[in-house]
């Protein structure tokens, strides 16, 4: 069942949260996006802005299956597109290391292109 988006807001973290896309902490004081959704159950989906940006690019291929875009899809896309974004293969890198480089290069790419 696909989720229905009820609301979407930007917050500044007053405590640590986990990003539902990358699985890393959203630090105290960091701005993040929170979506309130319902798919039979109600839940909040929290994410870093960069993770949301990445998901907007890659989630299109998942839209047709009705399952939505989650942590598994996100991590698959980080490794699937790692070489294109970062410039070298992710061979031997642990997920957290690969993710840090991927997000860093993603942000640098946007700044270089003057996007965002």
KOLGU-180368 format. One line per field, with one value per residue: residue in three letters; x negated, y negated, z of N, C-alpha, C, O, CB in turn. Coordinates in steps of 0.001 Angstrom, whole numbers, always signed. Atoms other than C-alpha are relative to their C-alpha. Glycine has a CB too. Layout:
residuo = ala_...
n_east = X_...
n_north = Y_...
n_up = Z_...
ca_east = X_...
ca_north = Y_...
ca_up = Z_...
c_east = X_...
c_north = Y_...
c_up = Z_...
o_east = X_...
o_north = Y_...
o_up = Z_...
cb_east = X_...
cb_north = Y_...
cb_up = Z_...
***
This chain:
residuo = unk_unk_unk_unk_unk_unk_unk_unk_unk_unk_unk_unk_unk_unk_unk_unk_unk_unk_unk_unk_unk_unk_unk_unk_unk_unk_unk_unk_unk_unk_unk_unk_unk_unk_unk_unk_unk_unk_unk_unk_unk_unk_unk_unk_unk_unk_unk_unk_unk_unk_unk_unk_unk_unk_unk_unk_unk_unk_unk_unk_unk_unk_unk_unk_unk_unk_unk_unk_unk_unk_unk_unk_unk_unk_unk_unk_unk_unk_unk_unk_unk_unk_unk_unk_unk_unk_unk_unk_unk_unk_unk_unk_unk_unk_unk_unk_unk_unk_unk_unk_unk_unk_unk_unk_unk_unk_unk_unk_unk_unk_unk_unk_unk_unk_unk_unk
n_east = -850_+793_-268_-602_+660_-961_+633_+1453_+487_+1412_+235_+1362_+40_+241_+676_+453_-947_+614_-539_-650_+567_+1401_+261_+928_-655_-300_+603_-666_+238_-33_-1322_-367_-1364_-832_-1267_-955_-613_-890_-119_-652_+561_+523_+1392_+802_+1167_+945_+1139_+878_-353_+762_-582_-1234_+401_+443_-1166_-822_+605_+5_-1235_-942_-68_-732_-1362_-1008_-227_-915_+637_+626_+1463_+404_+1436_+577_+106_+1003_+1347_+257_+298_+1315_+1036_-227_+393_+1170_+1098_-419_-39_+1249_+1120_+736_-824_-151_+568_+659_-504_-1175_-1137_+86_+1056_-490_-1091_+578_+591_-1070_-738_+918_+155_-1324_-123_+987_-513_-1058_+616_+752_-966_-813_-1366_-379
n_north = +1179_+1226_+935_+1289_+1100_+869_+1312_+39_+1200_+105_+184_-6_-1093_+316_-1212_-798_-866_-757_+239_-1219_-384_-428_-695_+760_+925_+1414_+547_+1101_+1288_-160_+56_-1229_-62_-1045_-263_-817_-857_-1073_-1124_-948_+508_+1368_+71_+1137_-382_+1106_-124_+1129_+661_-590_-1319_+268_+417_-1212_-858_+574_-384_-1440_-697_-97_-1374_-801_+512_-866_-1247_+240_-274_+1210_+115_-138_-143_-1015_+602_+1061_-574_-604_+1074_+570_-855_-125_+1247_+505_+384_+1172_+1180_+213_+9_-1259_-1120_-116_-1287_-60_+992_-339_+854_+1328_+744_+286_+962_+1317_+523_+221_+1205_+1129_+288_+450_+1420_+752_+60_+1014_+1328_+284_+304_+1121_-469_-77
n_up = +0_+35_-1090_+304_-692_-694_-152_+162_-671_-323_-1422_-502_-970_-1407_-465_+1130_+694_+1091_+1330_+483_+1289_-64_-1248_-838_-921_+214_-1216_-701_+654_+1457_+620_+680_+542_-590_+671_-747_+1017_-416_+937_-889_-1258_+95_-413_+438_+802_-159_+908_+292_+1256_+1103_+274_+735_+1338_+687_+234_+1078_+1274_+233_-391_+1122_+483_-974_-134_+605_-733_-1098_-1282_-511_-16_-1386_-285_+886_+1329_-92_-71_+1311_+947_-323_+576_+1447_+667_-708_+898_+781_-867_-737_+943_-57_-462_-1452_-412_-1301_-955_-794_+350_-614_+692_+1354_-128_-325_+1239_+968_-383_+147_+1434_+475_-399_+784_+1374_+42_-183_+1225_+1043_-437_-256_-1400
ca_east = +0_-1377_-1570_+500_-1366_+609_-1859_-5450_-7400_-10914_-12182_-15357_-16316_-16039_-17306_-19057_-16890_-17704_-17280_-14817_-16666_-20376_-20186_-22626_-21884_-20204_-22193_-20825_-20470_-20377_-17419_-15567_-12398_-9586_-6711_-3648_-2238_+471_+431_+2829_+599_-383_-4077_-6626_-9366_-12423_-15283_-18286_-17746_-20538_-18942_-15609_-17340_-19027_-15751_-13961_-16399_-16418_-12960_-11228_-12095_-10323_-7116_-5356_-5720_-3585_-6073_-7613_-11209_-12861_-16262_-16841_-16162_-18339_-21344_-21005_-21023_-24072_-26116_-24541_-25405_-28520_-31064_-29067_-28668_-32002_-34313_-35668_-34334_-33111_-35012_-35972_-34175_-31765_-28290_-28875_-32124_-30565_-27511_-29592_-31557_-28425_-26547_-29614_-30122_-26376_-26417_-29619_-28063_-25016_-27195_-29382_-26304_-24735_-21683_-19792
ca_north = +0_-3397_-6079_-9243_-12414_-14388_-17187_-18213_-20654_-21855_-21617_-22338_-19261_-19726_-16177_-13626_-11836_-9210_-10035_-7504_-7526_-7311_-6001_-8613_-10992_-14317_-16369_-18775_-22200_-20776_-21598_-18597_-17719_-15794_-14253_-12941_-9999_-7363_-3927_-2159_-3367_-6952_-7780_-10570_-10245_-12377_-13153_-15367_-17939_-16407_-12964_-14370_-15968_-12687_-10806_-13221_-12283_-8527_-7730_-8132_-4548_-3287_-5283_-2668_+228_-1406_-487_-3934_-5004_-3884_-3256_-125_-1967_-4887_-2734_-790_-4051_-5384_-2359_-2096_-5728_-6120_-6220_-8769_-11137_-10645_-9853_-6467_-3016_-2288_+1020_+1817_-1147_-527_-2004_-4877_-5887_-5645_-7595_-10412_-10812_-10532_-13227_-15497_-15224_-15651_-18957_-20102_-19280_-21404_-24298_-24052_-24166_-26954_-24849_-25098
ca_up = +0_-877_+1769_+1746_+2627_+5212_+5940_+5332_+7493_+8203_+11771_+13674_+15699_+19448_+19954_+17761_+15212_+12614_+8961_+7549_+4226_+5040_+8615_+9951_+12790_+12301_+14800_+17402_+15760_+12231_+10012_+8612_+6730_+8419_+6544_+8332_+6370_+6587_+4967_+7290_+10139_+10839_+11060_+10750_+8118_+8908_+6534_+5904_+3165_+1065_+1415_+302_-2683_-3622_-3264_-5593_-8357_-7865_-6470_-9832_-10789_-7653_-8042_-10144_-7682_-4973_-2250_-1929_-1474_+1741_+3343_+1247_-2008_-890_+35_-3221_-5177_-3308_-4372_-7835_-8636_-6495_-9313_-11322_-8355_-6566_-9470_-8408_-7515_-4014_-3864_-283_+1294_+4129_+3719_+6176_+4436_+977_+2109_+3600_+349_-1783_+163_+211_-3558_-4140_-2242_-3977_-7363_-6588_-5398_-8513_-10745_-8687_-7831_-4590
c_east = -894_+462_+644_-691_+1059_-570_-1510_-483_-1507_-119_-1491_-18_-325_-636_-443_+1156_-812_+674_+561_-493_-1413_-346_-991_+777_+265_-408_+851_-397_+56_+1442_+237_+1454_+741_+1306_+857_+817_+930_+7_+735_-413_-481_-1438_-639_-1235_-929_-1192_-815_+466_-743_+569_+1326_-315_-433_+1200_+894_-523_+209_+1318_+982_+152_+801_+1473_+1062_+298_+909_-604_-643_-1512_-449_-1519_-661_-197_-1126_-1407_-371_-422_-1346_-1086_+135_-547_-1270_-1072_+344_-84_-1367_-1219_-895_+910_-5_-588_-709_+483_+1200_+1093_-151_-1053_+461_+1078_-529_-605_+1070_+739_-864_-139_+1315_+168_-968_+455_+1098_-574_-750_+943_+893_+1451_+253_-246
c_north = -1240_-950_-1271_-1055_-927_-1409_+144_-1322_+63_-293_-162_+1006_-505_+1191_+764_+837_+837_-375_+1324_+424_+547_+768_-691_-970_-1360_-645_-1123_-1309_+59_-72_+1305_-74_+1129_+74_+848_+759_+1032_+1056_+1158_-314_-1421_-6_-1277_+543_-1194_+202_-1281_-633_+602_+1372_-149_-355_+1208_+870_-532_+394_+1480_+705_+202_+1434_+899_-385_+976_+1254_-155_+217_-1231_+103_-5_+131_+1007_-537_-1033_+582_+696_-1074_-671_+850_+133_-1218_-607_-519_-1255_-1269_-323_-14_+1221_+1076_+86_+1295_-108_-1007_+557_-1011_-1408_-869_-424_-1079_-1403_-640_-358_-1306_-1253_-401_-486_-1489_-855_-155_-1035_-1406_-427_-438_-1175_+372_-69_-1256
c_up = +0_+1102_-542_+847_+583_+156_-156_+576_+182_+1490_+253_+1137_+1400_+707_-1240_-545_-983_-1300_-511_-1370_+154_+1271_+912_+881_-637_+1318_+602_-675_-1513_-504_-751_-464_+707_-764_+926_-1030_+628_-1095_+677_+1430_-248_+495_-516_-708_+15_-924_-64_-1313_-1187_-361_-759_-1451_-838_-347_-1116_-1377_-282_+286_-1149_-498_+938_+82_-498_+815_+1215_+1380_+613_+15_+1448_+129_-937_-1411_-17_-6_-1301_-995_+273_-656_-1513_-756_+577_-954_-807_+848_+592_-918_+70_+579_+1522_+548_+1347_+1025_+754_-336_+563_-672_-1393_+45_+278_-1249_-1025_+301_-166_-1464_-599_+283_-807_-1444_-161_+114_-1260_-1123_+370_+241_+1497_+716
o_east = -1850_+1623_+393_-753_+1896_+118_-2074_+11_-2108_+594_-2321_+771_-1319_-1149_-8_+1959_-1976_+1899_-138_-156_-1685_-1336_-1290_+1946_-531_+178_+1612_-1579_+94_+2350_-682_+2220_+189_+2007_+374_+1458_+842_+158_+379_+387_-862_-1764_-153_-1865_-596_-1628_-306_+1068_-167_+598_+1624_+354_-32_+1293_+1509_+253_+568_+1504_+1912_+1243_+1202_+2263_+2167_+1344_+1331_+66_-891_-2086_-75_-2257_-1773_-1242_-1928_-2259_-1528_-1381_-2025_-1984_-871_-1028_-1627_-1549_-521_-544_-1768_-2170_-1833_+1957_-962_-361_-1601_+117_+2064_+818_+49_-846_+273_+1092_-57_-371_+991_+941_-381_-51_+1313_+588_-595_+270_+1137_-139_-710_+613_+1691_+2345_-655_+25
o_north = -1324_-944_-1682_-943_-1465_-2398_+1230_-2388_+1136_-1138_+216_+901_-1202_+1071_+452_+1384_+538_-471_+2338_+1515_+1669_+1500_-183_-1270_-1870_-349_-1793_-1561_-979_+497_+1872_-931_+2214_-921_+1811_+154_+1332_+745_+2324_-208_-1777_+656_-1901_+1490_-2253_+1332_-2387_+37_+761_+1738_+627_+114_+1345_+1394_+247_+550_+1859_+1835_+999_+1836_+1994_+327_+1010_+1872_+845_-7_-1262_+1128_-893_-86_+769_-309_-1078_+140_+648_-884_-1099_+315_+230_-1091_-1734_-1644_-2099_-2306_-1486_-758_+1346_+770_-315_+1629_-936_-908_+1218_-2105_-2378_-2069_-1568_-1982_-2378_-1819_-1401_-2130_-2295_-1584_-1321_-2254_-1922_-1218_-1757_-2324_-1594_-1326_-1636_-464_+104_-1347
o_up = +770_+1512_-1675_+2071_-142_-97_-20_+210_+137_+2030_-574_+2076_+1608_+1820_-2349_+212_-1253_-1368_-521_-1829_-274_+1295_+1992_+636_-1425_+2360_-96_-907_-2173_+101_-1342_-23_+893_-945_+1522_-1889_+1819_-2277_+506_+2359_-1363_+1481_-1460_-236_-517_-1145_+121_-2152_-2263_-1536_-1668_-2371_-1994_-1457_-1844_-2319_-1397_-167_-1031_-900_+543_+702_+43_+614_+1795_+2388_+1818_-352_+2213_-832_-1408_-2021_-950_-777_-1720_-1743_-660_-1306_-2215_-1883_+235_-802_-1037_+371_+634_-680_-717_+1149_+2183_+1710_+1529_+2196_+177_-829_-167_-852_-1806_-792_-306_-1514_-1675_-591_-608_-1792_-1505_-585_-1294_-2038_-1157_-582_-1651_-1909_-446_+107_+2310_+1913
cb_east = +966_+106_-1299_+1540_-947_+362_+350_-427_+691_-701_+565_-473_-1025_+1312_+938_-1181_+1136_+100_-1096_+1491_-4_-898_-485_-1031_-845_+1557_-1406_-375_-1324_-653_+127_-214_-8_+258_-217_+921_-1080_+1443_-1406_-360_-1174_+875_-773_-396_+394_-470_+476_-1507_-295_-1498_+222_+798_-1138_-1005_+810_+42_-1493_-1052_+683_-455_-1399_-639_+125_-442_-1312_+1179_-1032_+503_-492_+687_-214_+891_+1342_+218_-101_+1253_+1101_-218_+49_+1507_+1119_-579_-332_+1440_+1005_-170_-822_-1299_-499_+1463_-975_-1434_+384_-324_+1296_-310_-1282_+554_+956_-1081_-967_+985_+490_-1375_-494_+1149_-273_-1368_+521_+1012_-964_-810_+846_-70_+219_-707
cb_north = +1_-683_-338_+12_-775_+587_-631_+159_-178_-1106_+1184_-1437_+1046_-401_+884_+905_-831_+1525_-578_-194_-1189_-1197_+1351_-762_-175_-274_-517_-17_-532_+1345_-1229_+1215_+220_-266_+708_-875_+705_-531_+462_+1466_+914_-1005_+1223_-924_+419_-118_+375_+453_-1490_+119_+785_-1138_-1032_+789_+138_-1528_-327_+614_-764_-894_+556_-137_-1296_+398_+565_+870_+1072_-298_-1291_+1204_+430_+1239_-654_-840_+987_+750_-1039_-76_+1372_+168_-1007_+1086_+1157_+189_+209_+1078_-1204_-144_+1323_-89_+512_-181_-1311_+3_+618_+127_+849_+1284_+429_+134_+1023_+1185_+114_+346_+1252_+815_-176_+695_+1356_+241_+10_+1241_+1213_-1093_+1458_+1082
cb_up = +1228_-1385_+759_+260_-956_+1389_+1378_-1511_+1355_-856_+809_+469_-424_+700_+922_+411_-734_+247_-973_-45_-950_-110_-290_-868_+1244_-386_-301_+1525_+413_-420_-959_+922_-1560_+1507_-1375_+947_-821_+284_-497_-378_+527_+822_-495_+1205_-1483_+1470_-1390_-85_+91_+374_+1325_+671_+80_+869_+1278_+118_-3_+823_+1097_-1146_-174_+1361_-747_-1370_+440_-152_-164_+1385_-747_+627_+1455_-37_-413_+1266_+1167_-515_+40_+1548_+639_-292_+92_+880_-954_-535_+1119_+1057_+226_+850_-605_+376_-1061_-184_-722_+1540_+505_+1483_-102_-665_+1111_+1108_-599_+8_+1452_+585_-756_+682_+1525_+46_-424_+1121_+1212_-437_-290_-1007_-539_+675
***
